[in-house]
Amino acid sequence: MALTVVGSIAFDSVRTPFGARDRMLGGSAVHFALAASFFTDVRVVGPVGDDFGAEQLEVLEARGVATDDIEHVPGGETFFWRGHYDHDMNVAHTDDTQLNVFADFAPKLSPASREAQMLFLGNIQPDLQRDVRRQSSAAYAALDSMNLWIETTRDALVAAIAEIDCLLLNDAELRMLTGEPNLVVAARAAMQLGPRAVVAKRGEYGAALFTPEGSFAIPGLPLEEVRDPTGAGDSFAGGFLGSLNDARAGGDHDEAALRRAMAFGSAMASFNVEDFGTERVRNLTESEIGERLAEFKRLTHFDAARVPA
Amino acid sequence: MALTVVGSIAFDSVRTPFGARDRMLGGSAVHFALAASFFTDVRVVGPVGDDFGAEQLEVLEARGVATDDIEHVPGGETFFWRGHYDHDMNVAHTDDTQLNVFADFAPKLSPASREAQMLFLGNIQPDLQRDVRRQSSAAYAALDSMNLWIETTRDALVAAIAEIDCLLLNDAELRMLTGEPNLVVAARAAMQLGPRAVVAKRGEYGAALFTPEGSFAIPGLPLEEVRDPTGAGDSFAGGFLGSLNDARAGGDHDEAALRRAMAFGSAMASFNVEDFGTERVRNLTESEIGERLAEFKRLTHFDAARVPA
């Protein structure tokens, strides 16, 4: 079972109240791939420049991620983002964005990447997402996007959404996409566009899942240390889709599998924010993930019976 | 088992995208009392004016709420609030507040109200909350407050919090009270002030509970129809404390009872917002509450095992 992810590969310079890092490895495809690598084989598709070298590749390869579809653009520079967070760590303030090689990215999937059973279309221009979807023979495809594409290329985004199985957006984006202020109504309207499942990401408040069978919600894990939230949404998506594509679980996409995937996604996002960039997730162990999942189980457990049996 | 609540009794004029109502029965003590009345005997302490009559009393008495400590101030007018909600139903816009008889409120508890096993100090001036706490012999007391008192009478509020067992605030207020941006750290700092349990209310995102044993979180129920959120926090508190004081559950205040109480609180808040003012909660049935609790159980259920047993 393999999972192909197309998205950004980046250098991030980040400052938070808890420290700062210069030119860390980042980008949606990187955060996604590292999180998903604990569940399934992952293949990364994305462009890098001359400044991207063996040290960065090694971070991915150490987790078994296939990097042969990472496209090196000679003479180019890798996508760069500089940002900071103040005390409200829910809000990222962008100080600089340099698209660099990402500006002319035309994704080209190798046969191995085309044949992966699952595809994740990270947050890139929606026409590129459609192009990638057509190159892929994945049985299951999911997509992330952002306010920029909803505002500037809505028709292309709606067309891309029509061709996927699962849509992941944050709740404000879901409302913006559908024009529906009520989240349940917005999720149903998004399902009308095509996908059978809609995930609303809610930052520190967790995430909600909507399917034709009903809704599921999981709160965020209350964490004492949140050092850098950059990439949390991508780590969520990586844990979510990685777990859905986990051969050990049979690769089911039914309601029970989707709910378990929401918990794994939440677990990976909770690790992501505990340290800068990829520092926490890339050093995780299987047993830490299992313990974190049990922590989510304890966090949300209540006994509805007034008189315990 | 009885529960005394001290707080506002009001007329509310509310406009939302889904309709409007003029001079509905409202106020923190009223919303709290109606929600709690499904679990325990409730006694309301609060002032009303000449405009408050048999029709309003009947709403409370029909639910078995004891109204003999509702103080009629001759020649006075009842507290009045006018507000509206736009499409973001999380934000109340206040258009008019008339304190009226509430401005000179000096709570006086009858012997029956003093002797209730549980006390809820609704959101009133913190010196009044302390005064009421001293009149009461309740074994368990909880308190709600708001940004106004944190900003203007912080010392009195901290003194009031030192004398109670459970603090309920929304998460922004908890951060403001303690000066801690991280919710877990803020909750721990609040516990240092005295209470053994701290509840962070999070509007549509649900609520979190912090105790020395750890944390619990419950998401909000994704509702298709939210007609009027006024009073949802008070209905939450009523379901939460009412359920803790429920003789059928033995009146335990342990971790399991607190978690179950969080679910009952969430259920009552979810009913509250489905219609204007008290219209939904006052007409509820026991079986609707049981079904709603089961709905929360389904909403949050996931099976952590990758391969189902």
Interface residues (C-beta under 8 A of the other chain):
Chain A: P17 H87 D88 M89 P181 N182 L183 V184 V185 A187 R202 E204 Y205 G206 A208 F210 G214 S215 F216 A217 I218 P219 G220 L221 P222 L223 E224 E225 V226 S243 D246 R248 A249 G250 A256 R259 R260 M262 A263 L293 A294 F296 K297 R298 L299 T300 H301 F302 D303 A304 R306 V307 P308
Chain B: P17 H87 D88 M89 P181 N182 L183 V184 V185 A187 R202 E204 Y205 G206 A208 F210 G214 S215 F216 A217 I218 P219 G220 L221 P222 L223 E224 E225 V226 S243 D246 R248 A249 G250 A256 R259 R260 M262 A263 L293 A294 F296 K297 R298 L299 T300 H301 F302 D303 A304 R306 V307 P308
